[in-house]
Amino acid sequence: MNREAGSDRTGFAVRRHPAGSSAGRWWRILAVLAVVATAVVAGWWLLTGDLFAVAQVETGGYRFTERSRLESCLESLLGRNIWTLKGSDVTVAMADLPWVREVDMQRHLPNHLYLDLREWRPLVTVDGVGDGTRPRVLVGDGRVLAFPESLVAPALPVLVGVAVAPDSTGVSCLPPHERDQVLALLAAVESTGLEAHVPVDFVVAREQGYAIVLAGDAGTLLVGREHFARRLERYMMARDHLDQGLEVDLRFRDRVTVRRRGS
């Protein structure tokens, strides 16, 4: 191997990239600006263009809501931009419809809305409320609503002995503590399948708690103010061994006490 005399170093050649020209950088900047400008124009068109103004609103089936009032609420959504319209905006528009519990909104581009209305279900008829022209019924948030005139009132149990007062909006309601107890009791009646065995005629609020009066003189169940499901399950296990027309006291743990009514 030959080395040049007087040299003991090895040199390395390094490839250098040519410096980019300023013209190339400006073209890249202009390209980015063009993309941003296009996005801004497209966004402005989506949010303000007439093509996306709501022109049609449809709903799914409903039963208790008054048609004319619903159509008035739906008209307030026409002309709104379909992209900026939020579910909360629809909820506000439906606020004057007392039977509407929830609304699910679906967008069908470019300008069509579909609303799935979920309504409250009447639970019991409330005795002694209203002017007598239409039955008042309790719904799941504790409000007491007039049953629609256009429908035949269902054969619901009658809630007796409760206090009903208007809330801040003027709508009749059960007071919160009684609302929670009544709704829990009705949920227990449903979950235990009591009415599959015998219908309920009355739910009576008494000083010592609630009583369930069964149809056909089948008896009265005293359930107090708590543990409703547990107490009704106890009755369901014992019912085949009980006579008709008894007052069945379920308020004491692990016991079923019976007596003839009036005794």
C-alpha positions as CSV (number, residue, x, y, z in Angstrom):
1,M,0.0,0.0,0.0
2,N,1.5,3.3,-1.0
3,R,1.1,6.5,1.0
4,E,2.1,10.0,-0.1
5,A,5.2,11.0,1.7
6,G,4.7,13.4,4.6
7,S,1.0,12.6,5.1
8,D,-0.3,10.6,8.0
9,R,-4.0,11.7,7.8
10,T,-6.9,10.1,6.1
11,G,-9.4,12.5,4.5
12,F,-13.1,11.8,4.1
13,A,-15.2,13.3,1.4
14,V,-18.7,14.6,2.6
15,R,-21.5,15.1,0.1
16,R,-23.2,18.5,0.7
17,H,-26.8,19.1,-0.3
18,P,-27.3,22.2,-2.4
19,A,-29.0,24.9,-0.5
20,G,-32.6,25.3,-1.4
21,S,-33.5,28.3,-3.4
22,S,-35.7,31.1,-1.9
23,A,-38.1,30.7,-4.9
24,G,-38.8,27.1,-3.8
25,R,-39.6,28.1,-0.2
26,W,-42.0,30.8,-1.5
27,W,-43.8,28.2,-3.6
28,R,-44.3,26.0,-0.6
29,I,-45.6,28.9,1.5
30,L,-48.0,29.8,-1.3
31,A,-49.2,26.2,-1.6
32,V,-50.0,26.1,2.2
33,L,-51.8,29.4,2.0
34,A,-53.9,28.2,-0.9
35,V,-54.9,25.1,1.1
36,V,-55.9,27.2,4.1
37,A,-57.8,29.7,1.9
38,T,-59.7,26.8,0.3
39,A,-60.6,25.3,3.7
40,V,-61.8,28.7,4.9
41,V,-64.0,29.3,1.9
42,A,-65.4,25.7,2.1
43,G,-66.1,26.2,5.8
44,W,-67.8,29.5,5.1
45,W,-69.9,27.9,2.4
46,L,-70.9,25.0,4.7
47,L,-71.9,27.3,7.5
48,T,-73.7,30.0,5.6
49,G,-74.8,28.5,2.2
50,D,-78.5,28.3,1.4
51,L,-78.0,24.7,0.3
52,F,-77.6,23.7,4.0
53,A,-80.4,25.7,5.4
54,V,-83.0,23.3,7.0
55,A,-85.9,23.0,4.5
56,Q,-87.7,19.9,5.9
57,V,-88.2,18.5,9.3
58,E,-89.8,15.0,9.9
59,T,-90.5,13.1,13.0
60,G,-91.2,9.5,14.0
61,G,-94.4,8.4,15.5
62,Y,-95.9,10.1,18.6
63,R,-99.1,9.6,20.5
64,F,-99.7,12.2,23.3
65,T,-98.3,15.3,21.8
66,E,-100.7,17.8,20.2
67,R,-100.0,17.9,16.4
68,S,-100.5,21.7,16.0
69,R,-98.2,22.5,18.8
70,L,-95.6,20.2,17.5
71,E,-95.7,21.7,14.0
72,S,-95.3,25.2,15.5
73,C,-92.1,24.0,17.2
74,L,-90.8,22.3,14.1
75,E,-91.3,25.5,12.1
76,S,-88.8,27.3,14.4
77,L,-86.1,25.0,13.1
78,L,-86.6,25.8,9.4
79,G,-83.9,28.0,7.9
80,R,-81.3,27.0,10.5
81,N,-77.9,25.8,9.2
82,I,-77.9,22.0,9.4
83,W,-74.2,22.0,10.5
84,T,-74.5,24.5,13.4
85,L,-77.8,23.2,14.7
86,K,-77.2,21.2,17.9
87,G,-79.2,18.7,19.8
88,S,-79.6,21.2,22.6
89,D,-81.1,23.7,20.1
90,V,-83.7,21.1,19.2
91,T,-84.4,20.4,22.9
92,V,-85.0,24.1,23.5
93,A,-87.4,24.2,20.5
94,M,-89.4,21.3,21.9
95,A,-89.5,22.7,25.5
96,D,-93.2,23.7,25.2
97,L,-94.3,20.2,24.5
98,P,-94.9,18.7,27.9
99,W,-95.2,15.0,26.7
100,V,-91.8,15.0,24.9
101,R,-89.2,13.4,27.1
102,E,-86.2,13.2,24.7
103,V,-85.4,14.0,21.1
104,D,-82.8,12.2,18.9
105,M,-81.8,14.3,15.9
106,Q,-80.5,12.9,12.6
107,R,-79.1,15.0,9.8
108,H,-79.8,14.0,6.2
109,L,-77.8,16.2,3.9
110,P,-78.1,18.7,2.5
111,N,-81.1,20.2,4.3
112,H,-83.3,17.5,5.9
113,L,-83.8,16.8,9.7
114,Y,-85.3,13.7,11.2
115,L,-86.4,13.9,14.8
116,D,-87.2,10.7,16.9
117,L,-89.5,11.8,19.7
118,R,-89.7,9.8,22.9
119,E,-92.7,10.7,25.0
120,W,-93.5,10.3,28.7
121,R,-95.8,7.4,29.5
122,P,-98.9,8.0,31.8
123,L,-98.4,6.0,34.9
124,V,-101.5,6.6,37.1
125,T,-104.5,8.9,37.2
126,V,-104.2,11.5,40.0
127,D,-107.4,11.9,41.9
128,G,-108.8,15.4,42.8
129,V,-106.7,17.4,40.3
130,G,-108.0,19.6,37.5
131,D,-111.4,20.8,36.5
132,G,-112.8,17.3,35.8
133,T,-113.0,17.7,32.0
134,R,-109.9,15.6,31.4
135,P,-108.1,13.2,33.7
136,R,-104.8,14.3,35.1
137,V,-102.0,11.7,34.9
138,L,-98.6,11.3,36.5
139,V,-95.6,11.0,34.3
140,G,-92.1,9.8,35.1
141,D,-90.6,13.1,36.2
142,G,-93.3,13.8,38.7
143,R,-95.4,16.2,36.7
144,V,-99.2,15.9,36.5
145,L,-100.4,16.4,33.0
146,A,-103.9,16.7,31.4
147,F,-104.5,13.6,29.3
148,P,-105.1,14.6,25.6
149,E,-108.7,15.1,24.7
150,S,-108.2,13.4,21.3
151,L,-107.4,10.0,23.0
152,V,-109.4,7.6,25.0
153,A,-108.1,7.7,28.6
154,P,-106.5,4.4,29.6
155,A,-107.7,2.4,32.6
156,L,-104.9,3.3,34.9
157,P,-104.7,2.9,38.7
158,V,-105.9,6.0,40.6
159,L,-103.5,7.7,42.9
160,V,-105.3,9.0,46.0
161,G,-104.4,11.3,48.9
162,V,-101.3,13.1,47.4
163,A,-100.6,16.8,47.5
164,V,-100.2,18.4,44.1
165,A,-98.8,21.9,43.6
166,P,-97.6,24.0,40.7
167,D,-93.8,24.3,40.1
168,S,-92.0,27.5,39.1
169,T,-93.3,27.1,35.5
170,G,-96.9,26.7,36.7
171,V,-97.0,22.9,35.9
172,S,-98.7,20.7,38.5
173,C,-96.2,18.4,40.2
174,L,-95.9,16.1,43.2
175,P,-93.6,17.4,45.9
176,P,-90.1,15.9,45.5
177,H,-90.2,13.5,48.5
178,E,-93.6,12.1,47.5
179,R,-92.7,12.0,43.8
180,D,-89.7,9.8,44.6
181,Q,-91.7,7.4,46.7
182,V,-94.6,7.1,44.3
183,L,-92.3,6.5,41.3
184,A,-90.4,3.9,43.2
185,L,-93.6,2.2,44.2
186,L,-94.9,2.1,40.7
187,A,-91.6,0.8,39.4
188,A,-91.8,-2.0,42.0
189,V,-95.3,-2.9,40.9
190,E,-94.0,-3.2,37.3
191,S,-90.8,-5.1,38.1
192,T,-92.5,-7.7,40.4
193,G,-95.2,-8.4,37.8
194,L,-98.0,-7.7,40.3
195,E,-100.5,-6.6,37.7
196,A,-99.9,-9.7,35.6
197,H,-101.6,-11.5,38.6
198,V,-104.3,-8.9,39.5
199,P,-104.8,-5.3,38.3
200,V,-104.3,-2.4,40.7
201,D,-107.3,-0.2,41.3
202,F,-105.9,2.4,43.6
203,V,-102.6,3.5,45.2
204,V,-103.6,5.3,48.4
205,A,-101.2,7.6,50.3
206,R,-101.9,7.3,54.0
207,E,-100.2,8.6,57.1
208,Q,-98.5,5.3,57.8
209,G,-97.4,4.8,54.2
210,Y,-98.9,3.6,50.9
211,A,-101.6,1.0,50.3
212,I,-102.3,-0.8,47.1
213,V,-105.9,-1.7,46.5
214,L,-106.3,-4.6,44.2
215,A,-109.1,-5.0,41.7
216,G,-112.1,-7.3,42.2
217,D,-111.9,-7.2,46.0
218,A,-108.7,-9.2,45.8
219,G,-107.3,-7.3,48.8
220,T,-105.3,-4.4,50.0
221,L,-101.5,-4.4,50.4
222,L,-99.9,-2.2,53.0
223,V,-96.4,-1.4,51.8
224,G,-95.2,1.6,53.8
225,R,-92.8,4.0,52.4
226,E,-89.7,2.0,51.4
227,H,-88.4,-1.4,50.2
228,F,-91.4,-1.7,47.9
229,A,-90.0,-4.4,45.6
230,R,-88.9,-6.6,48.5
231,R,-92.3,-6.3,50.1
232,L,-94.3,-7.0,47.0
233,E,-92.1,-10.0,46.2
234,R,-93.0,-11.4,49.6
235,Y,-96.7,-11.0,48.7
236,M,-96.2,-12.7,45.3
237,M,-94.7,-15.7,47.1
238,A,-97.6,-15.9,49.6
239,R,-100.5,-14.9,47.4
240,D,-101.6,-18.4,46.4
241,H,-102.2,-19.2,50.1
242,L,-104.2,-16.0,50.9
243,D,-108.0,-15.5,50.8
244,Q,-109.7,-12.8,48.9
245,G,-110.5,-9.5,50.5
246,L,-107.8,-9.5,53.1
247,E,-105.7,-6.5,54.2
248,V,-102.1,-7.8,53.8
249,D,-99.5,-5.9,55.9
250,L,-96.1,-6.3,54.3
251,R,-94.3,-3.6,56.3
252,F,-92.5,-5.9,58.7
253,R,-89.4,-7.7,57.6
254,D,-89.8,-11.4,56.7
255,R,-93.5,-11.4,57.8
256,V,-96.9,-11.3,56.1
257,T,-99.6,-10.2,58.4
258,V,-103.2,-10.5,57.3
259,R,-106.6,-9.4,58.7
260,R,-110.1,-8.9,57.5
261,R,-110.7,-5.3,56.4
262,G,-112.5,-3.3,59.0
263,S,-111.5,-5.6,61.8
